[in-house]
Amino acid sequence: MPHLNPAPWFAILLFSWLVFLTIIPTKVMSHTSPNEPITLDSEKHKTEPWNWPWQ
């Protein structure tokens, strides 16, 4: 039975893992995000108490 011969399937398995572990991560990590995060100003907003008319 040819499906019991592990020689071609083992080579295919090794080659596919080689592709998944070496080529694909380098291509994925080379992409940069179009929206780089920006730092917000450290300026605090001035808060004032709320003057309720019935107090």
CHARMM internal coordinates of N, CA and C (Angstrom, degrees):
IC EDIT
DIST 1 N 1 CA 1.4555
DIST 1 CA 1 C 1.5221
ANGL 1 N 1 CA 1 C 109.18
DIST 1 C 2 N 1.3082
ANGL 1 CA 1 C 2 N 117.67
DIHE 1 N 1 CA 1 C 2 N 127.40
DIST 2 N 2 CA 1.4650
ANGL 1 C 2 N 2 CA 119.04
DIHE 1 CA 1 C 2 N 2 CA -176.39
DIST 2 CA 2 C 1.5223
ANGL 2 N 2 CA 2 C 114.32
DIHE 1 C 2 N 2 CA 2 C -72.74
DIST 2 C 3 N 1.3116
ANGL 2 CA 2 C 3 N 118.51
DIHE 2 N 2 CA 2 C 3 N -24.36
DIST 3 N 3 CA 1.4689
ANGL 2 C 3 N 3 CA 119.04
DIHE 2 CA 2 C 3 N 3 CA -178.73
DIST 3 CA 3 C 1.5239
ANGL 3 N 3 CA 3 C 112.47
DIHE 2 C 3 N 3 CA 3 C -74.52
DIST 3 C 4 N 1.3139
ANGL 3 CA 3 C 4 N 118.91
DIHE 3 N 3 CA 3 C 4 N -9.05
DIST 4 N 4 CA 1.4577
ANGL 3 C 4 N 4 CA 121.22
DIHE 3 CA 3 C 4 N 4 CA 176.85
DIST 4 CA 4 C 1.5235
ANGL 4 N 4 CA 4 C 112.45
DIHE 3 C 4 N 4 CA 4 C -90.25
DIST 4 C 5 N 1.3108
ANGL 4 CA 4 C 5 N 117.37
DIHE 4 N 4 CA 4 C 5 N -7.21
DIST 5 N 5 CA 1.4603
ANGL 4 C 5 N 5 CA 120.45
DIHE 4 CA 4 C 5 N 5 CA 179.04
DIST 5 CA 5 C 1.5329
ANGL 5 N 5 CA 5 C 108.43
DIHE 4 C 5 N 5 CA 5 C -80.24
DIST 5 C 6 N 1.3424
ANGL 5 CA 5 C 6 N 119.75
DIHE 5 N 5 CA 5 C 6 N 111.84
DIST 6 N 6 CA 1.4591
ANGL 5 C 6 N 6 CA 120.69
DIHE 5 CA 5 C 6 N 6 CA -175.33
DIST 6 CA 6 C 1.5305
ANGL 6 N 6 CA 6 C 114.35
DIHE 5 C 6 N 6 CA 6 C -81.58
DIST 6 C 7 N 1.3075
ANGL 6 CA 6 C 7 N 118.46
DIHE 6 N 6 CA 6 C 7 N -7.77
DIST 7 N 7 CA 1.4607
ANGL 6 C 7 N 7 CA 119.97
DIHE 6 CA 6 C 7 N 7 CA -173.44
DIST 7 CA 7 C 1.5305
ANGL 7 N 7 CA 7 C 113.42
DIHE 6 C 7 N 7 CA 7 C -60.66
DIST 7 C 8 N 1.3330
ANGL 7 CA 7 C 8 N 122.09
DIHE 7 N 7 CA 7 C 8 N -52.36
DIST 8 N 8 CA 1.4667
ANGL 7 C 8 N 8 CA 118.35
DIHE 7 CA 7 C 8 N 8 CA -178.83
DIST 8 CA 8 C 1.5251
ANGL 8 N 8 CA 8 C 112.51
DIHE 7 C 8 N 8 CA 8 C -70.99
DIST 8 C 9 N 1.3166
ANGL 8 CA 8 C 9 N 118.05
DIHE 8 N 8 CA 8 C 9 N -33.69
DIST 9 N 9 CA 1.4574
ANGL 8 C 9 N 9 CA 120.32
DIHE 8 CA 8 C 9 N 9 CA -176.77
DIST 9 CA 9 C 1.5166
ANGL 9 N 9 CA 9 C 111.61
DIHE 8 C 9 N 9 CA 9 C -73.31
DIST 9 C 10 N 1.3063
ANGL 9 CA 9 C 10 N 116.83
DIHE 9 N 9 CA 9 C 10 N -33.37
DIST 10 N 10 CA 1.4652
ANGL 9 C 10 N 10 CA 119.27
DIHE 9 CA 9 C 10 N 10 CA 177.54
DIST 10 CA 10 C 1.5270
ANGL 10 N 10 CA 10 C 110.32
DIHE 9 C 10 N 10 CA 10 C -67.76
DIST 10 C 11 N 1.3152
ANGL 10 CA 10 C 11 N 117.78
DIHE 10 N 10 CA 10 C 11 N -39.12
DIST 11 N 11 CA 1.4649
ANGL 10 C 11 N 11 CA 121.03
DIHE 10 CA 10 C 11 N 11 CA 176.96
DIST 11 CA 11 C 1.5217
ANGL 11 N 11 CA 11 C 110.68
DIHE 10 C 11 N 11 CA 11 C -65.46
DIST 11 C 12 N 1.3233
ANGL 11 CA 11 C 12 N 117.30
DIHE 11 N 11 CA 11 C 12 N -39.95
DIST 12 N 12 CA 1.4669
ANGL 11 C 12 N 12 CA 120.97
DIHE 11 CA 11 C 12 N 12 CA 177.47
DIST 12 CA 12 C 1.5267
ANGL 12 N 12 CA 12 C 110.05
DIHE 11 C 12 N 12 CA 12 C -64.76
DIST 12 C 13 N 1.3194
ANGL 12 CA 12 C 13 N 116.99
DIHE 12 N 12 CA 12 C 13 N -41.11
DIST 13 N 13 CA 1.4627
ANGL 12 C 13 N 13 CA 120.92
DIHE 12 CA 12 C 13 N 13 CA 177.91
DIST 13 CA 13 C 1.5295
ANGL 13 N 13 CA 13 C 111.23
DIHE 12 C 13 N 13 CA 13 C -61.73
DIST 13 C 14 N 1.3234
ANGL 13 CA 13 C 14 N 116.38
DIHE 13 N 13 CA 13 C 14 N -47.38
DIST 14 N 14 CA 1.4647
ANGL 13 C 14 N 14 CA 119.18
DIHE 13 CA 13 C 14 N 14 CA -179.88
DIST 14 CA 14 C 1.5238
ANGL 14 N 14 CA 14 C 111.86
DIHE 13 C 14 N 14 CA 14 C -64.03
DIST 14 C 15 N 1.3264
ANGL 14 CA 14 C 15 N 117.03
DIHE 14 N 14 CA 14 C 15 N -41.73
DIST 15 N 15 CA 1.4513
ANGL 14 C 15 N 15 CA 119.70
DIHE 14 CA 14 C 15 N 15 CA -179.55
DIST 15 CA 15 C 1.5252
ANGL 15 N 15 CA 15 C 111.52
DIHE 14 C 15 N 15 CA 15 C -66.83
DIST 15 C 16 N 1.3282
ANGL 15 CA 15 C 16 N 117.48
DIHE 15 N 15 CA 15 C 16 N -38.84
DIST 16 N 16 CA 1.4677
ANGL 15 C 16 N 16 CA 119.78
DIHE 15 CA 15 C 16 N 16 CA 179.00
DIST 16 CA 16 C 1.5253
ANGL 16 N 16 CA 16 C 110.90
DIHE 15 C 16 N 16 CA 16 C -66.19
DIST 16 C 17 N 1.3639
ANGL 16 CA 16 C 17 N 117.39
DIHE 16 N 16 CA 16 C 17 N -39.71
DIST 17 N 17 CA 1.4585
ANGL 16 C 17 N 17 CA 119.26
DIHE 16 CA 16 C 17 N 17 CA 176.91
DIST 17 CA 17 C 1.5304
ANGL 17 N 17 CA 17 C 111.52
DIHE 16 C 17 N 17 CA 17 C -67.99
DIST 17 C 18 N 1.2960
ANGL 17 CA 17 C 18 N 116.64
DIHE 17 N 17 CA 17 C 18 N -33.67
DIST 18 N 18 CA 1.4581
ANGL 17 C 18 N 18 CA 120.30
DIHE 17 CA 17 C 18 N 18 CA 175.51
DIST 18 CA 18 C 1.5218
ANGL 18 N 18 CA 18 C 110.42
DIHE 17 C 18 N 18 CA 18 C -61.46
DIST 18 C 19 N 1.3090
ANGL 18 CA 18 C 19 N 116.52
DIHE 18 N 18 CA 18 C 19 N -43.27
DIST 19 N 19 CA 1.4669
ANGL 18 C 19 N 19 CA 121.02
DIHE 18 CA 18 C 19 N 19 CA 178.25
DIST 19 CA 19 C 1.5228
ANGL 19 N 19 CA 19 C 110.08
DIHE 18 C 19 N 19 CA 19 C -66.08
DIST 19 C 20 N 1.3220
ANGL 19 CA 19 C 20 N 117.11
DIHE 19 N 19 CA 19 C 20 N -46.58
DIST 20 N 20 CA 1.4608
ANGL 19 C 20 N 20 CA 120.12
DIHE 19 CA 19 C 20 N 20 CA -177.38
DIST 20 CA 20 C 1.5216
ANGL 20 N 20 CA 20 C 113.01
DIHE 19 C 20 N 20 CA 20 C -64.54
DIST 20 C 21 N 1.3160
ANGL 20 CA 20 C 21 N 117.76
DIHE 20 N 20 CA 20 C 21 N -35.08
DIST 21 N 21 CA 1.4583
ANGL 20 C 21 N 21 CA 120.65
DIHE 20 CA 20 C 21 N 21 CA -173.90
DIST 21 CA 21 C 1.5291
ANGL 21 N 21 CA 21 C 114.63
DIHE 20 C 21 N 21 CA 21 C -93.18
DIST 21 C 22 N 1.3231
ANGL 21 CA 21 C 22 N 118.30
DIHE 21 N 21 CA 21 C 22 N -16.09
DIST 22 N 22 CA 1.4624
ANGL 21 C 22 N 22 CA 119.08
DIHE 21 CA 21 C 22 N 22 CA -177.72
DIST 22 CA 22 C 1.5188
ANGL 22 N 22 CA 22 C 113.41
DIHE 21 C 22 N 22 CA 22 C -116.84
DIST 22 C 23 N 1.2988
ANGL 22 CA 22 C 23 N 117.80
DIHE 22 N 22 CA 22 C 23 N -48.72
DIST 23 N 23 CA 1.4642
ANGL 22 C 23 N 23 CA 120.11
DIHE 22 CA 22 C 23 N 23 CA -172.17
DIST 23 CA 23 C 1.5234
ANGL 23 N 23 CA 23 C 111.68
DIHE 22 C 23 N 23 CA 23 C -83.02
DIST 23 C 24 N 1.3170
ANGL 23 CA 23 C 24 N 117.32
DIHE 23 N 23 CA 23 C 24 N -48.09
DIST 24 N 24 CA 1.4666
ANGL 23 C 24 N 24 CA 120.17
DIHE 23 CA 23 C 24 N 24 CA -174.37
DIST 24 CA 24 C 1.5336
ANGL 24 N 24 CA 24 C 112.35
DIHE 23 C 24 N 24 CA 24 C -65.66
DIST 24 C 25 N 1.3521
ANGL 24 CA 24 C 25 N 121.94
DIHE 24 N 24 CA 24 C 25 N -45.96
DIST 25 N 25 CA 1.4708
ANGL 24 C 25 N 25 CA 119.03
DIHE 24 CA 24 C 25 N 25 CA 179.64
DIST 25 CA 25 C 1.5273
ANGL 25 N 25 CA 25 C 113.30
DIHE 24 C 25 N 25 CA 25 C -61.55
DIST 25 C 26 N 1.3256
ANGL 25 CA 25 C 26 N 118.04
DIHE 25 N 25 CA 25 C 26 N -35.04
DIST 26 N 26 CA 1.4670
ANGL 25 C 26 N 26 CA 118.44
DIHE 25 CA 25 C 26 N 26 CA 179.29
DIST 26 CA 26 C 1.5186
ANGL 26 N 26 CA 26 C 110.92
DIHE 25 C 26 N 26 CA 26 C -68.63
DIST 26 C 27 N 1.3173
ANGL 26 CA 26 C 27 N 117.89
DIHE 26 N 26 CA 26 C 27 N -35.01
DIST 27 N 27 CA 1.4595
ANGL 26 C 27 N 27 CA 120.06
DIHE 26 CA 26 C 27 N 27 CA 177.66
DIST 27 CA 27 C 1.5209
ANGL 27 N 27 CA 27 C 111.61
DIHE 26 C 27 N 27 CA 27 C -71.94
DIST 27 C 28 N 1.3081
ANGL 27 CA 27 C 28 N 117.13
DIHE 27 N 27 CA 27 C 28 N -36.85
DIST 28 N 28 CA 1.4627
ANGL 27 C 28 N 28 CA 120.37
DIHE 27 CA 27 C 28 N 28 CA 179.94
DIST 28 CA 28 C 1.5212
ANGL 28 N 28 CA 28 C 110.62
DIHE 27 C 28 N 28 CA 28 C -70.76
DIST 28 C 29 N 1.3305
ANGL 28 CA 28 C 29 N 117.48
DIHE 28 N 28 CA 28 C 29 N -42.00
DIST 29 N 29 CA 1.4571
ANGL 28 C 29 N 29 CA 120.46
DIHE 28 CA 28 C 29 N 29 CA -177.54
DIST 29 CA 29 C 1.5217
ANGL 29 N 29 CA 29 C 112.83
DIHE 28 C 29 N 29 CA 29 C -73.68
DIST 29 C 30 N 1.3183
ANGL 29 CA 29 C 30 N 118.08
DIHE 29 N 29 CA 29 C 30 N -15.26
DIST 30 N 30 CA 1.4577
ANGL 29 C 30 N 30 CA 119.40
DIHE 29 CA 29 C 30 N 30 CA 179.53
DIST 30 CA 30 C 1.5271
ANGL 30 N 30 CA 30 C 112.15
DIHE 29 C 30 N 30 CA 30 C -77.46
DIST 30 C 31 N 1.3133
ANGL 30 CA 30 C 31 N 117.23
DIHE 30 N 30 CA 30 C 31 N -16.30
DIST 31 N 31 CA 1.4665
ANGL 30 C 31 N 31 CA 119.90
DIHE 30 CA 30 C 31 N 31 CA 178.36
DIST 31 CA 31 C 1.5232
ANGL 31 N 31 CA 31 C 109.58
DIHE 30 C 31 N 31 CA 31 C -76.99
DIST 31 C 32 N 1.3077
ANGL 31 CA 31 C 32 N 115.72
DIHE 31 N 31 CA 31 C 32 N 142.36
DIST 32 N 32 CA 1.4520
ANGL 31 C 32 N 32 CA 120.44
DIHE 31 CA 31 C 32 N 32 CA 176.84
DIST 32 CA 32 C 1.5088
ANGL 32 N 32 CA 32 C 109.32
DIHE 31 C 32 N 32 CA 32 C -111.95
DIST 32 C 33 N 1.2752
ANGL 32 CA 32 C 33 N 115.14
DIHE 32 N 32 CA 32 C 33 N 154.89
DIST 33 N 33 CA 1.4554
ANGL 32 C 33 N 33 CA 120.53
DIHE 32 CA 32 C 33 N 33 CA 179.57
DIST 33 CA 33 C 1.5255
ANGL 33 N 33 CA 33 C 109.50
DIHE 32 C 33 N 33 CA 33 C -74.08
DIST 33 C 34 N 1.3257
ANGL 33 CA 33 C 34 N 118.84
DIHE 33 N 33 CA 33 C 34 N 135.51
DIST 34 N 34 CA 1.4634
ANGL 33 C 34 N 34 CA 119.92
DIHE 33 CA 33 C 34 N 34 CA 179.29
DIST 34 CA 34 C 1.5246
ANGL 34 N 34 CA 34 C 112.29
DIHE 33 C 34 N 34 CA 34 C -69.78
DIST 34 C 35 N 1.3126
ANGL 34 CA 34 C 35 N 117.19
DIHE 34 N 34 CA 34 C 35 N -22.82
DIST 35 N 35 CA 1.4596
ANGL 34 C 35 N 35 CA 121.43
DIHE 34 CA 34 C 35 N 35 CA -179.51
DIST 35 CA 35 C 1.5168
ANGL 35 N 35 CA 35 C 108.72
DIHE 34 C 35 N 35 CA 35 C -113.36
DIST 35 C 36 N 1.3019
ANGL 35 CA 35 C 36 N 116.33
DIHE 35 N 35 CA 35 C 36 N 87.76
DIST 36 N 36 CA 1.4545
ANGL 35 C 36 N 36 CA 120.25
DIHE 35 CA 35 C 36 N 36 CA 178.19
DIST 36 CA 36 C 1.5311
ANGL 36 N 36 CA 36 C 109.49
DIHE 35 C 36 N 36 CA 36 C -68.65
DIST 36 C 37 N 1.3146
ANGL 36 CA 36 C 37 N 118.69
DIHE 36 N 36 CA 36 C 37 N 139.98
DIST 37 N 37 CA 1.4625
ANGL 36 C 37 N 37 CA 120.14
DIHE 36 CA 36 C 37 N 37 CA -179.51
DIST 37 CA 37 C 1.5277
ANGL 37 N 37 CA 37 C 110.54
DIHE 36 C 37 N 37 CA 37 C -67.73
DIST 37 C 38 N 1.3049
ANGL 37 CA 37 C 38 N 115.06
DIHE 37 N 37 CA 37 C 38 N 140.00
DIST 38 N 38 CA 1.4630
ANGL 37 C 38 N 38 CA 120.46
DIHE 37 CA 37 C 38 N 38 CA 178.88
DIST 38 CA 38 C 1.5263
ANGL 38 N 38 CA 38 C 108.36
DIHE 37 C 38 N 38 CA 38 C -110.38
DIST 38 C 39 N 1.3029
ANGL 38 CA 38 C 39 N 115.92
DIHE 38 N 38 CA 38 C 39 N 152.30
DIST 39 N 39 CA 1.4585
ANGL 38 C 39 N 39 CA 119.46
DIHE 38 CA 38 C 39 N 39 CA 178.02
DIST 39 CA 39 C 1.5206
ANGL 39 N 39 CA 39 C 108.94
DIHE 38 C 39 N 39 CA 39 C -84.78
DIST 39 C 40 N 1.2904
ANGL 39 CA 39 C 40 N 114.97
DIHE 39 N 39 CA 39 C 40 N 136.77
DIST 40 N 40 CA 1.4571
ANGL 39 C 40 N 40 CA 119.81
DIHE 39 CA 39 C 40 N 40 CA 177.87
DIST 40 CA 40 C 1.5189
ANGL 40 N 40 CA 40 C 109.36
DIHE 39 C 40 N 40 CA 40 C -81.41
DIST 40 C 41 N 1.3140
ANGL 40 CA 40 C 41 N 115.50
DIHE 40 N 40 CA 40 C 41 N 152.17
DIST 41 N 41 CA 1.4522
ANGL 40 C 41 N 41 CA 119.55
DIHE 40 CA 40 C 41 N 41 CA 177.54
DIST 41 CA 41 C 1.5215
ANGL 41 N 41 CA 41 C 109.86
DIHE 40 C 41 N 41 CA 41 C -64.46
DIST 41 C 42 N 1.3009
ANGL 41 CA 41 C 42 N 115.22
DIHE 41 N 41 CA 41 C 42 N 144.31
DIST 42 N 42 CA 1.4545
ANGL 41 C 42 N 42 CA 119.28
DIHE 41 CA 41 C 42 N 42 CA 179.99
DIST 42 CA 42 C 1.5304
ANGL 42 N 42 CA 42 C 111.24
DIHE 41 C 42 N 42 CA 42 C -85.74
DIST 42 C 43 N 1.3226
ANGL 42 CA 42 C 43 N 116.04
DIHE 42 N 42 CA 42 C 43 N 8.50
DIST 43 N 43 CA 1.4669
ANGL 42 C 43 N 43 CA 120.21
DIHE 42 CA 42 C 43 N 43 CA -179.87
DIST 43 CA 43 C 1.5217
ANGL 43 N 43 CA 43 C 109.27
DIHE 42 C 43 N 43 CA 43 C -71.44
DIST 43 C 44 N 1.3211
ANGL 43 CA 43 C 44 N 116.10
DIHE 43 N 43 CA 43 C 44 N 127.91
DIST 44 N 44 CA 1.4542
ANGL 43 C 44 N 44 CA 120.25
DIHE 43 CA 43 C 44 N 44 CA 179.36
DIST 44 CA 44 C 1.5186
ANGL 44 N 44 CA 44 C 109.18
DIHE 43 C 44 N 44 CA 44 C -88.22
DIST 44 C 45 N 1.2942
ANGL 44 CA 44 C 45 N 114.76
DIHE 44 N 44 CA 44 C 45 N 144.89
DIST 45 N 45 CA 1.4526
ANGL 44 C 45 N 45 CA 119.65
DIHE 44 CA 44 C 45 N 45 CA 178.47
DIST 45 CA 45 C 1.5216
ANGL 45 N 45 CA 45 C 109.54
DIHE 44 C 45 N 45 CA 45 C -77.35
DIST 45 C 46 N 1.3075
ANGL 45 CA 45 C 46 N 114.86
DIHE 45 N 45 CA 45 C 46 N 143.34
DIST 46 N 46 CA 1.4546
ANGL 45 C 46 N 46 CA 119.51
DIHE 45 CA 45 C 46 N 46 CA 179.49
DIST 46 CA 46 C 1.5208
ANGL 46 N 46 CA 46 C 108.61
DIHE 45 C 46 N 46 CA 46 C -80.21
DIST 46 C 47 N 1.3042
ANGL 46 CA 46 C 47 N 115.50
DIHE 46 N 46 CA 46 C 47 N 121.23
DIST 47 N 47 CA 1.4597
ANGL 46 C 47 N 47 CA 119.82
DIHE 46 CA 46 C 47 N 47 CA 178.82
DIST 47 CA 47 C 1.5138
ANGL 47 N 47 CA 47 C 109.36
DIHE 46 C 47 N 47 CA 47 C -105.68
DIST 47 C 48 N 1.2973
ANGL 47 CA 47 C 48 N 115.07
DIHE 47 N 47 CA 47 C 48 N 140.42
DIST 48 N 48 CA 1.4628
ANGL 47 C 48 N 48 CA 121.32
DIHE 47 CA 47 C 48 N 48 CA 178.96
DIST 48 CA 48 C 1.5183
ANGL 48 N 48 CA 48 C 108.62
DIHE 47 C 48 N 48 CA 48 C -124.41
DIST 48 C 49 N 1.3264
ANGL 48 CA 48 C 49 N 117.14
DIHE 48 N 48 CA 48 C 49 N 149.05
DIST 49 N 49 CA 1.4666
ANGL 48 C 49 N 49 CA 118.88
DIHE 48 CA 48 C 49 N 49 CA 178.18
DIST 49 CA 49 C 1.5226
ANGL 49 N 49 CA 49 C 110.05
DIHE 48 C 49 N 49 CA 49 C -67.42
DIST 49 C 50 N 1.2899
ANGL 49 CA 49 C 50 N 114.04
DIHE 49 N 49 CA 49 C 50 N 150.64
DIST 50 N 50 CA 1.4517
ANGL 49 C 50 N 50 CA 119.75
DIHE 49 CA 49 C 50 N 50 CA -179.70
DIST 50 CA 50 C 1.5044
ANGL 50 N 50 CA 50 C 109.68
DIHE 49 C 50 N 50 CA 50 C -90.50
DIST 50 C 51 N 1.2850
ANGL 50 CA 50 C 51 N 117.24
DIHE 50 N 50 CA 50 C 51 N 121.93
DIST 51 N 51 CA 1.4557
ANGL 50 C 51 N 51 CA 121.85
DIHE 50 CA 50 C 51 N 51 CA -179.18
DIST 51 CA 51 C 1.5184
ANGL 51 N 51 CA 51 C 109.57
DIHE 50 C 51 N 51 CA 51 C -91.45
DIST 51 C 52 N 1.3339
ANGL 51 CA 51 C 52 N 114.55
DIHE 51 N 51 CA 51 C 52 N 104.48
DIST 52 N 52 CA 1.4521
ANGL 51 C 52 N 52 CA 118.92
DIHE 51 CA 51 C 52 N 52 CA 179.81
DIST 52 CA 52 C 1.5293
ANGL 52 N 52 CA 52 C 108.38
DIHE 51 C 52 N 52 CA 52 C -80.16
DIST 52 C 53 N 1.3058
ANGL 52 CA 52 C 53 N 118.20
DIHE 52 N 52 CA 52 C 53 N 139.38
DIST 53 N 53 CA 1.4784
ANGL 52 C 53 N 53 CA 119.58
DIHE 52 CA 52 C 53 N 53 CA -176.96
DIST 53 CA 53 C 1.5222
ANGL 53 N 53 CA 53 C 113.83
DIHE 52 C 53 N 53 CA 53 C -70.51
DIST 53 C 54 N 1.3130
ANGL 53 CA 53 C 54 N 120.22
DIHE 53 N 53 CA 53 C 54 N -19.05
DIST 54 N 54 CA 1.4477
ANGL 53 C 54 N 54 CA 120.40
DIHE 53 CA 53 C 54 N 54 CA -177.50
DIST 54 CA 54 C 1.5170
ANGL 54 N 54 CA 54 C 113.83
DIHE 53 C 54 N 54 CA 54 C -97.42
DIST 54 C 55 N 1.3045
ANGL 54 CA 54 C 55 N 118.18
DIHE 54 N 54 CA 54 C 55 N 8.52
DIST 55 N 55 CA 1.4549
ANGL 54 C 55 N 55 CA 119.25
DIHE 54 CA 54 C 55 N 55 CA 178.01
DIST 55 CA 55 C 1.5078
ANGL 55 N 55 CA 55 C 110.38
DIHE 54 C 55 N 55 CA 55 C -104.19
END
COOR INIT
IC SEED 1 N 1 CA 1 C
IC BUILD
